[in-house]
Amino acid sequence: MKKSLTVLITCLMAFFFICGNTYAAKREKFGEDPRHKDAKRVSFKTSQEKIRWKMVMPWSKGLLFYDIAVHFADSVRLASAGRLDIKPFSAGELVPAMQSFDAVSQGAAQVGHDWPGYWKGKNEAFVAFASVPFGLDAEGYNIWLYERGGLELMQEIYGKFNLFALPGGQTGQEMGLFSNVKASKMQDFKGMRVRTPGWFMDIMNNLGASVSPLPGGEVYLALERGVIDAAEFSSPAINYPMGFDEITKYVISPGVHQPACQNALFFNKDAYDKLPDDLKWIIDICAKETQLWSYNWINNLNAKAIDLFKKNVEFVEMDKATRIEFRKTTKKYLDEVKAKYPDVKKVLDSQEAFTQDYAEWRKVRGGVTPWPYETYINGKTFE
């Protein structure tokens, strides 16, 4: 009996093995890591040269964006055992904040850190690599940049200015507007004096608001003195030290203007091209590590900052009809921008194609948002 059972099991195993191989043979492997081939055929040796670089940025030392830039420099120093030492300079230390792009492009510094939207005057498409109203969220930016051709488009646009670029920090969705006006409907925004930059500035103006892209350092006084009625700047953790909750009563949410905030690292192309191959790989890997770390770091701090904000301000949610109207207005505006700027069209078309392709997976996976237990069982299952 035991012998017969052993023979039967052996035959079944052989059957399933053959069937499995036959089934597998019908399809090719689903996905691959293209870097694997490079890693198997390393043709360079560890360099011994010690290189010193200067890094410039539009951030003061009080902003967490500065810490993100420094984190990248620290990662490179650690991974290279000091062979590539990047010294960070905050805004104004080496060059003025808004001259950092030109300083790296011209070789006065070798690397810079930014929010790409600051350079819209040089090429309108830079805004799409920073944040798009109702556009990609943090997850979307990561997939689009690394897997759907976004990185190549980023490098194409920066490349027009003698620069090589990499994603260099993702801080997620930003807060809405700090205000003393309790706005939740579309008509509430007409005539409102608002601080916001980028494409959302134009969108708000089209809706009847009066918008100014004030620098971060001027926002507090403008709110306090009533020069503006509302302002957004960044994520909760970055906003909290700025003290906007001390002089306003409300936060108008959500932050439809920036579903995600993407930073970039940009390198003088001549300096980058001269680097030994091992250091180029270190830069690439450290940029990815910074992208991952920054998102986790900032969002953990965001949760703490929101609790602190709630002691001073009331969070007011725009109603659904208002959000839909904002979305329609945004679509109309972005279509006009695409028609005017070919580079913008190329980048936004790529992002929108990804959003469309990804929509079904978002739908299928929905309904399991990890809310606290009581929140979920009381009916809130979607974010």
NUDO-898972 format. One record per residue: x, y, z of N, C-alpha, C in turn; residue in three letters. Coordinates in steps of 0.02 Angstrom, whole numbers, padded with zeros to 5 digits, always signed. Layout:
XYZXYZXYZala ...
//
This chain:
+00041-00061+00000+00000+00000+00000+00043+00063+00000met +00095+00062+00045+00140+00120+00048+00176+00131-00018lys +00195+00074-00049+00231+00079-00112+00186+00109-00166lys +00123+00088-00167+00076+00114-00217+00063+00188-00206ser +00057+00209-00142+00046+00279-00126+00105+00322-00147leu +00166+00295-00136+00226+00332-00155+00229+00342-00231thr +00211+00290-00267+00211+00294-00341+00160+00345-00364val +00100+00344-00331+00048+00392-00350+00069+00464-00339leu +00099+00477-00281+00122+00545-00264+00176+00568-00313ile +00222+00521-00329+00276+00537-00377+00248+00555-00445thr +00197+00516-00467+00166+00529-00532+00129+00597-00533cys +00094+00612-00477+00059+00676-00473+00107+00735-00473leu +00163+00728-00437+00213+00781-00436+00242+00792-00506met +00256+00738-00540+00282+00743-00608+00232+00777-00654ala +00167+00759-00644+00114+00788-00686+00109+00864-00676phe +00107+00883-00612+00102+00955-00598+00164+00993-00620phe +00222+00962-00615+00284+00994-00637+00283+01007-00712phe +00260+00956-00749+00257+00962-00822+00205+01014-00841ile +00146+01011-00807+00093+01060-00822+00115+01130-00806cys +00150+01137-00749+00174+01203-00729+00223+01231-00779gly +00269+01189-00801+00318+01213-00851+00285+01229-00917asn +00234+01189-00935+00198+01201-00998+00161+01268-00995thr +00129+01281-00936+00092+01344-00927+00140+01404-00927tyr +00196+01396-00890+00245+01451-00886+00274+01467-00953ala +00281+01416-00994+00312+01426-01060+00269+01469-01106ala +00205+01475-01089+00159+01513-01132+00169+01588-01123lys +00199+01608-01066+00207+01679-01052+00280+01695-01034arg +00301+01754-01054+00368+01776-01035+00365+01802-00963glu +00423+01807-00932+00427+01835-00865+00395+01905-00864lys +00356+01918-00812+00318+01980-00808+00360+02033-00772phe +00398+02072-00810+00439+02125-00781+00510+02102-00767gly +00555+02150-00768+00625+02136-00753+00658+02200-00729glu +00715+02192-00696+00755+02248-00673+00810+02260-00724asp +00805+02313-00765+00855+02324-00818+00925+02337-00791pro +00930+02359-00728+00996+02374-00699+01036+02310-00685arg +01002+02254-00681+01034+02190-00664+01092+02175-00711his +01082+02189-00776+01134+02175-00825+01197+02217-00812lys +01187+02280-00793+01245+02323-00777+01281+02297-00716asp +01242+02275-00666+01273+02252-00603+01313+02188-00613ala +01293+02147-00660+01329+02084-00673+01393+02094-00711lys +01399+02150-00745+01457+02161-00789+01492+02226-00770arg +01511+02233-00706+01546+02292-00683+01616+02294-00715val +01629+02346-00753+01693+02349-00790+01738+02405-00763ser +01720+02435-00706+01760+02489-00679+01784+02471-00609phe +01836+02505-00588+01864+02493-00521+01848+02553-00476lys +01854+02542-00412+01842+02596-00364+01893+02651-00375thr +01868+02712-00383+01914+02768-00394+01947+02789-00329ser +02005+02818-00334+02043+02841-00275+02045+02917-00269gln +02024+02951-00322+02026+03024-00323+01977+03053-00272glu +01998+03105-00238+01954+03140-00191+01928+03204-00225lys +01863+03211-00227+01831+03265-00263+01790+03307-00214ile +01794+03373-00221+01758+03419-00178+01710+03460-00221arg +01646+03459-00203+01595+03495-00240+01560+03546-00195trp +01531+03597-00226+01489+03646-00191+01417+03636-00213lys +01372+03640-00164+01301+03631-00177+01263+03694-00156met +01222+03721-00203+01183+03781-00189+01108+03765-00194val +01067+03809-00165+00996+03794-00162+00957+03858-00145met +00891+03856-00153+00850+03915-00135+00825+03912-00063pro +00852+03867-00021+00826+03856+00046+00869+03888+00100trp +00837+03918+00149+00873+03940+00209+00879+03880+00256ser +00922+03887+00306+00935+03831+00351+00876+03815+00397lys +00827+03859+00400+00769+03846+00442+00717+03802+00409gly +00723+03789+00344+00673+03749+00308+00695+03676+00304leu +00645+03631+00308+00661+03559+00304+00686+03540+00234leu +00670+03580+00183+00698+03567+00117+00775+03570+00119phe +00801+03615+00159+00874+03620+00168+00900+03554+00196tyr +00864+03525+00244+00886+03462+00274+00886+03405+00223asp +00838+03407+00176+00836+03356+00124+00897+03361+00079ile +00915+03422+00061+00976+03432+00020+01038+03408+00057ala +01042+03425+00121+01100+03404+00162+01101+03328+00169val +01043+03297+00175+01040+03224+00181+01072+03191+00120his +01057+03217+00061+01088+03189+00000+01163+03196+00003phe +01188+03255+00021+01260+03265+00025+01292+03218+00076ala +01259+03208+00133+01284+03163+00184+01286+03091+00158asp +01233+03071+00123+01230+03002+00096+01287+02989+00047ser +01301+03038+00004+01356+03031-00044+01423+03026-00007val +01432+03067+00043+01495+03066+00081+01504+02998+00116arg +01451+02973+00145+01455+02909+00180+01468+02851+00131leu +01430+02849+00077+01435+02793+00030+01502+02793-00007ala +01531+02852-00016+01595+02856-00052+01654+02856-00005ser +01642+02849+00060+01695+02853+00111+01733+02919+00106ala +01697+02972+00088+01727+03038+00085+01761+03054+00020gly +01761+03008-00028+01795+03022-00092+01759+03077-00132arg +01693+03081-00124+01655+03136-00153+01623+03174-00095leu +01647+03233-00082+01625+03274-00026+01588+03334-00053asp +01522+03336-00042+01480+03391-00066+01464+03437-00008ile +01485+03499-00013+01473+03548+00040+01411+03589+00024lys +01359+03586+00066+01298+03624+00053+01305+03697+00074pro +01277+03742+00034+01273+03813+00050+01200+03833+00046phe +01173+03862+00100+01103+03883+00101+01096+03946+00058ser +01034+03967+00049+01020+04025+00007+01057+04087+00032ala +01093+04119-00012+01128+04181+00005+01199+04171+00029gly +01217+04111+00049+01285+04099+00074+01337+04103+00018glu +01320+04074-00038+01366+04075-00096+01337+04115-00153leu +01273+04104-00166+01236+04142-00218+01166+04154-00192val +01131+04206-00216+01061+04217-00196+01018+04157-00215pro +00963+04149-00178+00920+04090-00186+00901+04075-00258ala +00876+04126-00293+00851+04114-00360+00905+04117-00414met +00968+04121-00393+01023+04117-00441+01058+04049-00438gln +01032+04004-00397+01065+03938-00390+01064+03898-00455ser +01009+03903-00492+01004+03867-00556+01059+03889-00603phe +01066+03955-00613+01117+03981-00659+01188+03966-00634asp +01198+03967-00568+01264+03954-00540+01288+03884-00558ala +01243+03835-00555+01261+03766-00572+01267+03758-00647val +01221+03788-00684+01223+03784-00757+01289+03811-00785ser +01314+03865-00754+01375+03897-00778+01438+03869-00746gln +01432+03825-00696+01490+03793-00666+01518+03827-00605gly +01485+03880-00579+01509+03912-00518+01500+03866-00458ala +01452+03821-00462+01443+03767-00414+01428+03704-00454ala +01439+03646-00424+01432+03584-00462+01364+03551-00454gln +01328+03567-00401+01264+03534-00389+01215+03582-00355val +01151+03573-00370+01100+03614-00339+01040+03570-00318gly +00999+03598-00275+00937+03565-00253+00881+03615-00263his +00821+03592-00281+00769+03640-00298+00699+03612-00291asp +00650+03654-00301+00582+03638-00320+00577+03661-00392trp +00573+03616-00440+00582+03635-00511+00537+03692-00535pro +00479+03700-00503+00433+03753-00525+00462+03823-00520gly +00515+03831-00480+00546+03898-00475+00574+03921-00543tyr +00586+03873-00588+00620+03892-00651+00571+03896-00710trp +00506+03908-00696+00457+03911-00749+00472+03967-00799lys +00508+04019-00776+00526+04072-00822+00577+04051-00874gly +00612+03997-00860+00662+03971-00907+00630+03920-00955lys +00584+03880-00928+00546+03832-00969+00484+03815-00929asn +00426+03828-00957+00363+03817-00921+00355+03745-00897glu +00387+03698-00932+00380+03628-00915+00410+03610-00848ala +00455+03652-00820+00484+03637-00755+00430+03628-00702phe +00374+03664-00709+00321+03660-00658+00294+03588-00652val +00290+03554-00708+00262+03486-00707+00305+03436-00669ala +00368+03452-00660+00413+03409-00621+00413+03427-00547phe +00375+03478-00529+00372+03501-00460+00306+03482-00427ala +00252+03503-00457+00185+03486-00434+00135+03513-00483ser +00081+03476-00494+00028+03497-00540-00037+03496-00502val -00076+03551-00502-00141+03549-00468-00183+03491-00493pro -00209+03451-00446-00247+03391-00461-00206+03341-00502phe -00140+03345-00498-00097+03301-00537-00073+03241-00497gly -00013+03219-00511+00014+03159-00480+00023+03167-00405leu +00007+03114-00368+00023+03113-00297+00094+03085-00289asp +00116+03075-00228+00185+03051-00216+00197+02984-00249ala +00150+02938-00240+00156+02872-00272+00160+02879-00347glu +00117+02922-00375+00116+02931-00447+00182+02960-00473gly +00209+03010-00438+00273+03037-00460+00328+02984-00460tyr +00331+02944-00408+00383+02894-00404+00378+02844-00461asn +00318+02820-00475+00309+02771-00529+00323+02804-00596ile +00295+02863-00606+00304+02897-00671+00377+02914-00684trp +00412+02940-00633+00482+02959-00643+00526+02899-00657leu +00519+02846-00618+00566+02790-00622+00546+02736-00671tyr +00481+02731-00687+00458+02675-00728+00421+02695-00792glu +00401+02757-00798+00360+02776-00855+00390+02833-00897arg +00455+02842-00892+00489+02890-00935+00494+02961-00909gly +00468+02973-00849+00471+03040-00821+00542+03065-00809gly +00585+03021-00786+00655+03040-00773+00689+03062-00837leu +00677+03025-00891+00708+03044-00955+00683+03112-00979glu +00618+03126-00968+00592+03192-00986+00622+03246-00942leu +00630+03232-00878+00662+03280-00832+00732+03296-00856met +00770+03245-00873+00839+03255-00895+00842+03291-00962gln +00792+03280-01003+00789+03316-01067+00781+03391-01056glu +00734+03410-01010+00721+03481-00998+00781+03514-00963ile +00807+03484-00910+00866+03511-00876+00926+03512-00923tyr +00930+03462-00967+00986+03457-01013+00993+03516-01060gly +00938+03551-01072+00940+03610-01115+00983+03666-01084lys +00998+03658-01019+01035+03710-00983+01101+03684-00955phe +01130+03635-00989+01194+03606-00969+01191+03575-00899asn +01135+03541-00886+01124+03510-00820+01103+03437-00827leu +01123+03397-00779+01100+03328-00772+01058+03325-00708phe +00998+03295-00712+00952+03299-00655+00930+03230-00631ala +00915+03226-00566+00887+03167-00535+00833+03188-00485leu +00781+03147-00475+00734+03162-00421+00772+03164-00355pro +00755+03213-00312+00795+03222-00252+00755+03241-00190gly +00696+03211-00182+00656+03226-00123+00582+03230-00141gly +00542+03192-00105+00470+03194-00116+00437+03203-00047gln +00399+03258-00040+00370+03273+00026+00295+03265+00029thr +00265+03239-00025+00194+03222-00023+00148+03282-00030gly +00085+03272-00012+00034+03324-00020+00046+03382+00027gln +00031+03442+00002+00037+03501+00044-00029+03519+00077glu -00023+03562+00128-00083+03587+00162-00121+03635+00117met -00182+03650+00138-00222+03699+00102-00204+03770+00124gly -00253+03814+00120-00242+03885+00132-00254+03904+00205leu -00205+03935+00237-00216+03967+00302-00254+04032+00289phe -00307+04044+00328-00349+04102+00313-00391+04121+00374ser -00413+04183+00374-00463+04205+00423-00533+04206+00391asn -00536+04183+00329-00600+04177+00294-00619+04103+00291val -00678+04087+00313-00701+04017+00315-00731+03999+00247lys -00688+03984+00199-00709+03971+00131-00717+03896+00118ala -00774+03877+00091-00784+03807+00073-00819+03799+00006ser -00848+03854-00020-00883+03852-00084-00848+03897-00135lys -00860+03883-00198-00825+03919-00251-00832+03994-00245met -00892+04018-00230-00902+04091-00227-00862+04124-00171gln -00842+04084-00121-00803+04111-00065-00734+04134-00086asp -00709+04107-00142-00641+04123-00164-00637+04184-00210phe -00694+04207-00234-00694+04265-00278-00677+04328-00239lys -00627+04364-00262-00604+04424-00229-00555+04411-00173gly -00542+04348-00156-00496+04332-00102-00424+04348-00124met -00385+04377-00080-00315+04392-00094-00273+04334-00067arg -00239+04300-00113-00208+04236-00097-00134+04235-00114val -00095+04201-00072-00025+04188-00088-00018+04115-00112arg +00002+04106-00174+00018+04040-00201+00058+04050-00265thr +00106+04006-00281+00146+04014-00342+00123+03965-00397pro +00162+03964-00451+00153+03913-00503+00088+03919-00540gly +00065+03863-00567+00005+03862-00607-00058+03877-00566trp -00057+03860-00502-00117+03872-00461-00129+03947-00453phe -00077+03987-00458-00085+04060-00455-00130+04082-00513met -00116+04058-00573-00156+04077-00632-00228+04050-00626asp -00233+03988-00600-00300+03957-00593-00343+03997-00545ile -00314+04017-00488-00352+04057-00439-00371+04125-00467met -00325+04155-00504-00341+04220-00536-00399+04212-00585asn -00400+04157-00622-00455+04143-00669-00521+04135-00634asn -00519+04114-00571-00580+04104-00531-00603+04168-00497leu -00565+04222-00505-00585+04286-00477-00549+04305-00414gly -00499+04267-00394-00457+04286-00337-00403+04335-00360ala -00368+04364-00312-00312+04408-00327-00250+04376-00296ser -00204+04353-00337-00151+04309-00312-00082+04340-00320val -00040+04328-00269+00030+04350-00270+00075+04293-00248ser +00131+04281-00283+00176+04227-00264+00230+04251-00215pro +00209+04275-00157+00256+04303-00109+00308+04251-00088leu +00371+04272-00076+00421+04227-00048+00399+04203+00021pro +00422+04144+00041+00402+04115+00105+00413+04161+00164gly +00469+04198+00164+00486+04241+00220+00440+04301+00229gly +00399+04316+00178+00354+04374+00181+00282+04355+00197glu +00267+04290+00199+00198+04268+00205+00168+04286+00273val +00205+04275+00327+00179+04286+00394+00156+04359+00402tyr +00200+04405+00386+00183+04476+00395+00124+04497+00350leu +00122+04469+00289+00067+04486+00243+00000+04462+00271ala +00000+04403+00301-00062+04377+00333-00079+04418+00394leu -00029+04433+00435-00040+04468+00498-00068+04538+00486glu -00043+04572+00434-00062+04641+00420-00124+04646+00375arg -00149+04589+00353-00209+04590+00310-00195+04607+00238gly -00132+04605+00218-00115+04618+00148-00143+04563+00104val -00145+04502+00130-00175+04445+00096-00226+04413+00144ile -00274+04377+00114-00326+04344+00154-00311+04270+00167asp -00268+04241+00126-00254+04170+00132-00187+04154+00100ala -00155+04101+00125-00090+04082+00098-00078+04008+00108ala -00045+03978+00059-00018+03910+00067+00057+03914+00057glu +00093+03869+00089+00165+03867+00077+00190+03796+00066phe +00176+03750+00113+00204+03683+00104+00167+03633+00147ser +00201+03579+00166+00171+03526+00206+00166+03548+00279ser +00127+03512+00320+00119+03533+00390+00185+03541+00428pro +00231+03494+00420+00294+03497+00458+00336+03557+00438ala +00332+03576+00375+00370+03634+00352+00335+03699+00371ile +00268+03697+00371+00229+03757+00389+00232+03773+00464asn +00234+03721+00506+00225+03734+00577+00275+03785+00606tyr +00340+03779+00592+00386+03829+00619+00373+03900+00594pro +00335+03907+00539+00321+03973+00511+00266+04009+00549met +00228+03973+00591+00182+04005+00637+00118+04034+00608gly +00096+04011+00549+00037+04040+00518-00025+04030+00562phe -00027+03978+00602-00085+03965+00645-00092+04015+00702asp -00040+04054+00714-00043+04105+00766-00086+04165+00745glu -00094+04173+00679-00127+04234+00655-00187+04219+00609ile -00205+04155+00603-00264+04137+00563-00310+04091+00603thr -00372+04085+00581-00421+04043+00616-00435+03977+00581lys -00422+03974+00515-00443+03916+00476-00387+03891+00430tyr -00393+03827+00412-00355+03799+00357-00406+03770+00308val -00405+03796+00247-00453+03774+00196-00422+03715+00160ile -00450+03657+00169-00421+03596+00142-00469+03563+00092ser -00444+03516+00050-00375+03491+00047-00330+03536+00004pro -00266+03518+00003-00219+03556-00038-00221+03535-00110gly -00273+03557-00146-00282+03535-00215-00228+03562-00261val -00193+03614-00238-00142+03645-00280-00080+03600-00287his -00066+03558-00236-00007+03515-00238-00021+03447-00206gln -00047+03399-00246-00056+03331-00220+00010+03299-00202pro +00064+03326-00227+00132+03303-00209+00180+03359-00223ala +00235+03360-00185+00287+03410-00195+00353+03373-00211cys +00376+03381-00273+00434+03345-00296+00495+03392-00300gln +00550+03372-00270+00613+03409-00276+00659+03375-00327asn +00710+03412-00348+00759+03384-00394+00830+03402-00372ala +00876+03360-00391+00948+03374-00386+00972+03386-00457leu +01010+03440-00466+01035+03453-00534+01110+03466-00530phe +01146+03439-00579+01219+03439-00579+01244+03474-00642phe +01298+03512-00634+01332+03539-00693+01354+03481-00736asn +01332+03479-00798+01343+03420-00839+01417+03407-00851lys +01456+03459-00860+01528+03449-00871+01561+03417-00810asp +01542+03440-00751+01570+03412-00689+01546+03340-00680ala +01482+03328-00694+01455+03260-00685+01489+03211-00734tyr +01498+03232-00796+01527+03188-00846+01599+03167-00829asp +01634+03210-00791+01703+03195-00773+01708+03146-00714lys +01653+03134-00680+01656+03089-00622+01674+03018-00642leu +01712+02982-00600+01723+02911-00611+01655+02873-00607pro +01651+02817-00641+01587+02781-00645+01561+02760-00577asp +01605+02740-00531+01581+02717-00466+01547+02774-00428asp +01571+02834-00436+01541+02891-00401+01475+02911-00434leu +01469+02901-00499+01405+02913-00532+01351+02866-00505lys +01370+02803-00494+01322+02756-00467+01305+02774-00395trp +01353+02798-00358+01339+02819-00289+01291+02877-00288ile +01300+02925-00332+01254+02982-00337+01183+02958-00354ile +01178+02913-00402+01113+02887-00423+01077+02853-00365asp +01113+02809-00329+01082+02771-00275+01066+02817-00216ile +01109+02864-00201+01096+02911-00146+01038+02958-00161cys +01029+02975-00224+00971+03016-00243+00906+02976-00231ala +00906+02913-00249+00847+02871-00237+00835+02862-00162lys +00888+02853-00124+00882+02846-00051+00853+02910-00021glu +00873+02968-00047+00846+03032-00023+00773+03039-00040thr +00754+03016-00100+00684+03018-00121+00641+02977-00072gln +00664+02918-00054+00627+02875-00008+00626+02903+00062leu +00684+02922+00088+00689+02946+00156+00648+03009+00168trp +00651+03056+00122+00618+03121+00132+00542+03112+00139ser +00513+03069+00099+00441+03058+00103+00420+03030+00171tyr +00457+02980+00194+00441+02949+00258+00453+02998+00316asn +00509+03033+00313+00528+03080+00366+00477+03136+00373trp +00461+03168+00316+00415+03225+00318+00345+03203+00340ile +00321+03148+00314+00252+03129+00330+00244+03106+00402asn +00296+03077+00431+00293+03061+00502+00289+03126+00543asn +00327+03176+00523+00324+03241+00556+00258+03276+00543leu +00229+03266+00484+00165+03297+00467+00110+03276+00516asn +00110+03212+00534+00059+03187+00580+00063+03223+00647ala +00123+03236+00670+00133+03272+00733+00113+03346+00726lys +00131+03375+00669+00117+03446+00658+00042+03459+00655ala +00004+03414+00624-00068+03423+00619-00100+03425+00688ile -00078+03383+00733-00104+03384+00801-00091+03451+00835asp -00033+03479+00821-00016+03544+00850-00058+03600+00818leu -00068+03596+00753-00108+03647+00719-00180+03648+00745phe -00207+03589+00760-00277+03585+00780-00291+03620+00846lys -00239+03637+00884-00248+03675+00946-00266+03747+00932lys -00249+03771+00871-00258+03842+00855-00306+03857+00798asn -00312+03810+00751-00352+03824+00691-00403+03770+00679val -00456+03789+00643-00508+03742+00623-00496+03722+00550glu -00498+03657+00536-00489+03633+00467-00557+03632+00433phe -00562+03670+00379-00624+03677+00341-00615+03641+00274val -00660+03595+00259-00654+03557+00197-00696+03588+00142glu -00666+03600+00084-00704+03622+00026-00755+03569+00009met -00817+03589-00007-00867+03539-00023-00853+03506-00090asp -00885+03450-00102-00871+03409-00161-00883+03448-00225lys -00937+03486-00229-00952+03524-00290-00897+03574-00305ala -00869+03604-00252-00815+03653-00261-00751+03619-00287thr -00735+03561-00259-00676+03525-00282-00684+03504-00355arg -00742+03483-00374-00754+03464-00444-00748+03525-00490ile -00774+03582-00467-00768+03643-00508-00695+03665-00514glu -00657+03659-00460-00585+03672-00463-00552+03627-00514phe -00572+03563-00513-00542+03515-00560-00556+03534-00632arg -00618+03554-00646-00637+03574-00714-00597+03635-00736lys -00593+03684-00691-00556+03746-00707-00482+03730-00719thr -00454+03685-00679-00385+03665-00687-00373+03632-00754thr -00418+03587-00773-00411+03552-00838-00411+03602-00895lys -00457+03650-00893-00462+03700-00946-00396+03740-00950lys -00370+03761-00892-00309+03800-00890-00249+03760-00917tyr -00242+03698-00894-00184+03657-00915-00187+03641-00989leu -00247+03632-01017-00253+03622-01089-00228+03684-01127asp -00242+03742-01100-00218+03804-01132-00142+03809-01128glu -00114+03790-01071-00041+03792-01063-00008+03742-01111val -00037+03683-01117-00010+03633-01163-00011+03657-01235lys -00064+03692-01253-00070+03717-01321-00017+03770-01336ala +00005+03805-01285+00053+03860-01293+00125+03836-01290lys +00139+03784-01249+00208+03762-01238+00216+03688-01255tyr +00252+03672-01310+00260+03602-01331+00292+03558-01277pro +00341+03585-01240+00373+03544-01188+00323+03526-01132asp +00280+03574-01115+00228+03560-01064+00182+03505-01090val +00162+03510-01152+00118+03459-01180+00150+03389-01177lys +00213+03385-01194+00248+03321-01194+00248+03290-01124lys +00263+03332-01074+00269+03307-01005+00200+03291-00976val +00152+03337-00983+00086+03325-00955+00049+03268-00990leu +00058+03262-01054+00028+03205-01090+00055+03139-01062asp +00119+03137-01046+00149+03077-01018+00120+03063-00948ser +00114+03114-00907+00086+03105-00841+00013+03083-00844gln -00025+03114-00888-00096+03098-00894-00107+03027-00921glu -00063+03005-00966-00067+02937-00992-00055+02887-00935ala -00006+02901-00893+00006+02858-00836-00054+02857-00789phe -00081+02916-00774-00140+02920-00730-00197+02878-00756thr -00208+02880-00822-00262+02841-00853-00247+02766-00847gln -00186+02747-00862-00167+02676-00859-00171+02648-00788asp -00158+02691-00739-00155+02669-00669-00223+02670-00634tyr -00272+02700-00667-00337+02711-00635-00372+02647-00616ala -00367+02596-00657-00403+02533-00643-00375+02499-00580glu -00309+02502-00573-00279+02472-00513-00299+02512-00451trp -00301+02578-00455-00325+02618-00399-00397+02598-00380arg -00438+02587-00430-00508+02569-00417-00513+02500-00384lys -00477+02451-00411-00482+02382-00387-00456+02376-00315val -00404+02414-00298-00374+02407-00232-00408+02450-00180arg -00456+02492-00199-00486+02540-00153-00528+02507-00098gly -00542+02547-00047-00586+02524+00006-00552+02491+00065gly -00486+02490+00066-00450+02461+00124-00402+02512+00154val -00419+02575+00151-00377+02627+00181-00367+02612+00255thr -00305+02614+00279-00291+02594+00349-00310+02647+00401pro -00374+02663+00404-00399+02707+00456-00398+02670+00523trp -00399+02707+00579-00407+02674+00643-00471+02631+00643pro -00473+02579+00684-00526+02529+00683-00595+02561+00687tyr -00607+02604+00736-00673+02634+00745-00694+02676+00685glu -00646+02711+00656-00660+02751+00596-00684+02707+00539thr -00649+02651+00529-00666+02607+00473-00734+02575+00482tyr -00748+02546+00541-00811+02510+00550-00870+02556+00551ile -00858+02621+00560-00912+02670+00557-00924+02697+00486asn -00890+02666+00437-00908+02679+00368-00858+02717+00326gly -00803+02741+00355-00754+02779+00314-00701+02729+00290lys -00709+02704+00230-00664+02652+00204-00617+02678+00150thr -00632+02736+00121-00589+02766+00070-00555+02828+00098phe -00497+02843+00070-00462+02904+00091-00492+02963+00055glu 
//
